[in-house]
């Protein structure tokens, strides 16, 4: 079964295999997550009996933001590295894209649309050249 189509098989009403989430929305949700962690974690610690100094809130926000930034940057760097490898293959006349470039993310965004566009270009070039 294709990845992402499990919901359609389960419920029978899904019309798409995956939802597109814009990069802007991902960053906004990430910022909201950092704010929630910065507010909630010290409050949870205080309610559990662990005293929290007032200066802890900014450091919790910095840590949450850094962790989120690290995760997002790893995802983007992996996507762009795969795009770079694909473009290198195409520039050498090899229009069969590497297998790791065919793995779809859980939530499509503009970078995934770029991957799909490069695939279409490679397929078109394959048809023209060979």
C-alpha positions in Angstrom: 0.0 0.0 0.0 1.3 3.4 -0.9 2.6 5.6 1.9 -0.1 8.0 3.1 -3.0 6.1 1.6 -3.7 4.1 4.8 -6.2 6.7 5.9 -8.1 6.4 2.6 -8.3 2.6 3.0 -9.3 3.0 6.7 -12.0 5.6 6.3 -12.7 5.4 2.6 -13.3 9.2 2.2 -9.8 10.7 1.8 -9.4 12.2 -1.6 -5.6 12.8 -1.5 -2.7 10.7 -0.2 -1.0 13.6 1.5 -1.7 17.1 2.7 0.4 20.0 1.5 1.6 22.2 4.3 3.4 25.4 3.2 6.8 26.2 4.7 5.4 29.4 6.2 2.8 27.4 8.1 5.5 25.0 9.4 7.5 27.9 10.7 4.5 29.5 12.3 3.5 26.2 14.0 7.1 25.8 15.1 7.1 29.3 16.7 3.9 28.5 18.5 5.4 25.2 19.7 8.4 27.1 21.1 6.1 29.6 22.9 4.0 26.8 24.4 7.1 24.9 25.6 8.5 28.1 27.0 5.3 28.8 29.0 4.2 25.3 29.9 7.4 23.6 31.0 8.3 26.0 33.8 4.6 26.0 34.9 4.6 22.2 34.9 7.8 22.1 36.9 6.5 24.6 39.4 3.2 22.7 39.8 5.1 19.5 40.5 7.0 21.1 43.4 10.2 21.9 41.6 11.1 25.6 42.1 11.8 27.5 38.9 13.7 30.8 38.8 12.2 33.6 36.7 15.2 33.6 34.4 14.6 30.0 33.3 11.7 30.9 30.8 14.0 32.5 28.2 16.5 29.6 28.4 13.7 27.1 27.9 12.5 29.1 24.9 16.1 29.2 23.5 16.5 25.5 24.0 13.1 24.6 22.4 13.8 27.0 19.5 17.3 25.6 19.0 16.0 22.0 19.0 13.2 22.9 16.6 15.6 24.8 14.3 18.0 21.8 14.3 15.3 19.4 13.3 14.0 21.7 10.5 17.5 22.5 9.2 18.3 18.8 9.0 15.2 18.1 7.0 15.9 21.0 4.6 19.5 20.1 4.2 18.6 16.5 3.5 16.0 17.5 0.9 18.4 20.0 -0.8 21.3 17.5 -0.8 19.0 15.0 -2.5 18.0 17.7 -5.0 21.7 18.4 -5.6 22.4 14.8 -6.3 19.5 14.5 -8.7 20.7 17.6 -10.6 24.2 16.2 -10.7 22.8 12.9 -12.2 20.8 14.8 -14.8 23.8 17.0 -15.7 25.8 13.8 -16.5 23.0 12.5 -18.7 21.7 10.0 -16.2 18.0 10.5 -16.0 17.3 7.7 -13.6 17.0 9.5 -10.3 18.4 7.9 -7.1 15.9 5.8 -5.1 16.3 7.9 -1.9 15.0 10.9 -3.9 11.6 9.2 -4.4 10.6 9.0 -0.7 7.7 11.4 -0.1 7.6 13.4 3.2 4.6 13.1 5.5 3.6 16.7 4.7 4.3 18.1 1.2 5.7 21.6 0.9 7.4 23.8 -1.7 10.6 21.7 -1.5 8.6 18.6 -2.4 7.0 20.4 -5.3 10.6 21.1 -6.5 11.4 17.4 -6.3 8.3 16.5 -8.3 9.2 19.1 -10.9 12.8 17.8 -11.2 11.3 14.3 -11.6 9.0 15.5 -14.4 11.9 17.2 -16.1 14.0 14.0 -15.9 11.2 12.0 -17.3 10.7 14.5 -20.1 14.4 14.5 -20.9 14.5 10.7 -20.9 11.7 10.7 -23.5 13.4 13.3 -25.7 17.0 11.9 -25.5 16.5 8.2 -25.3 
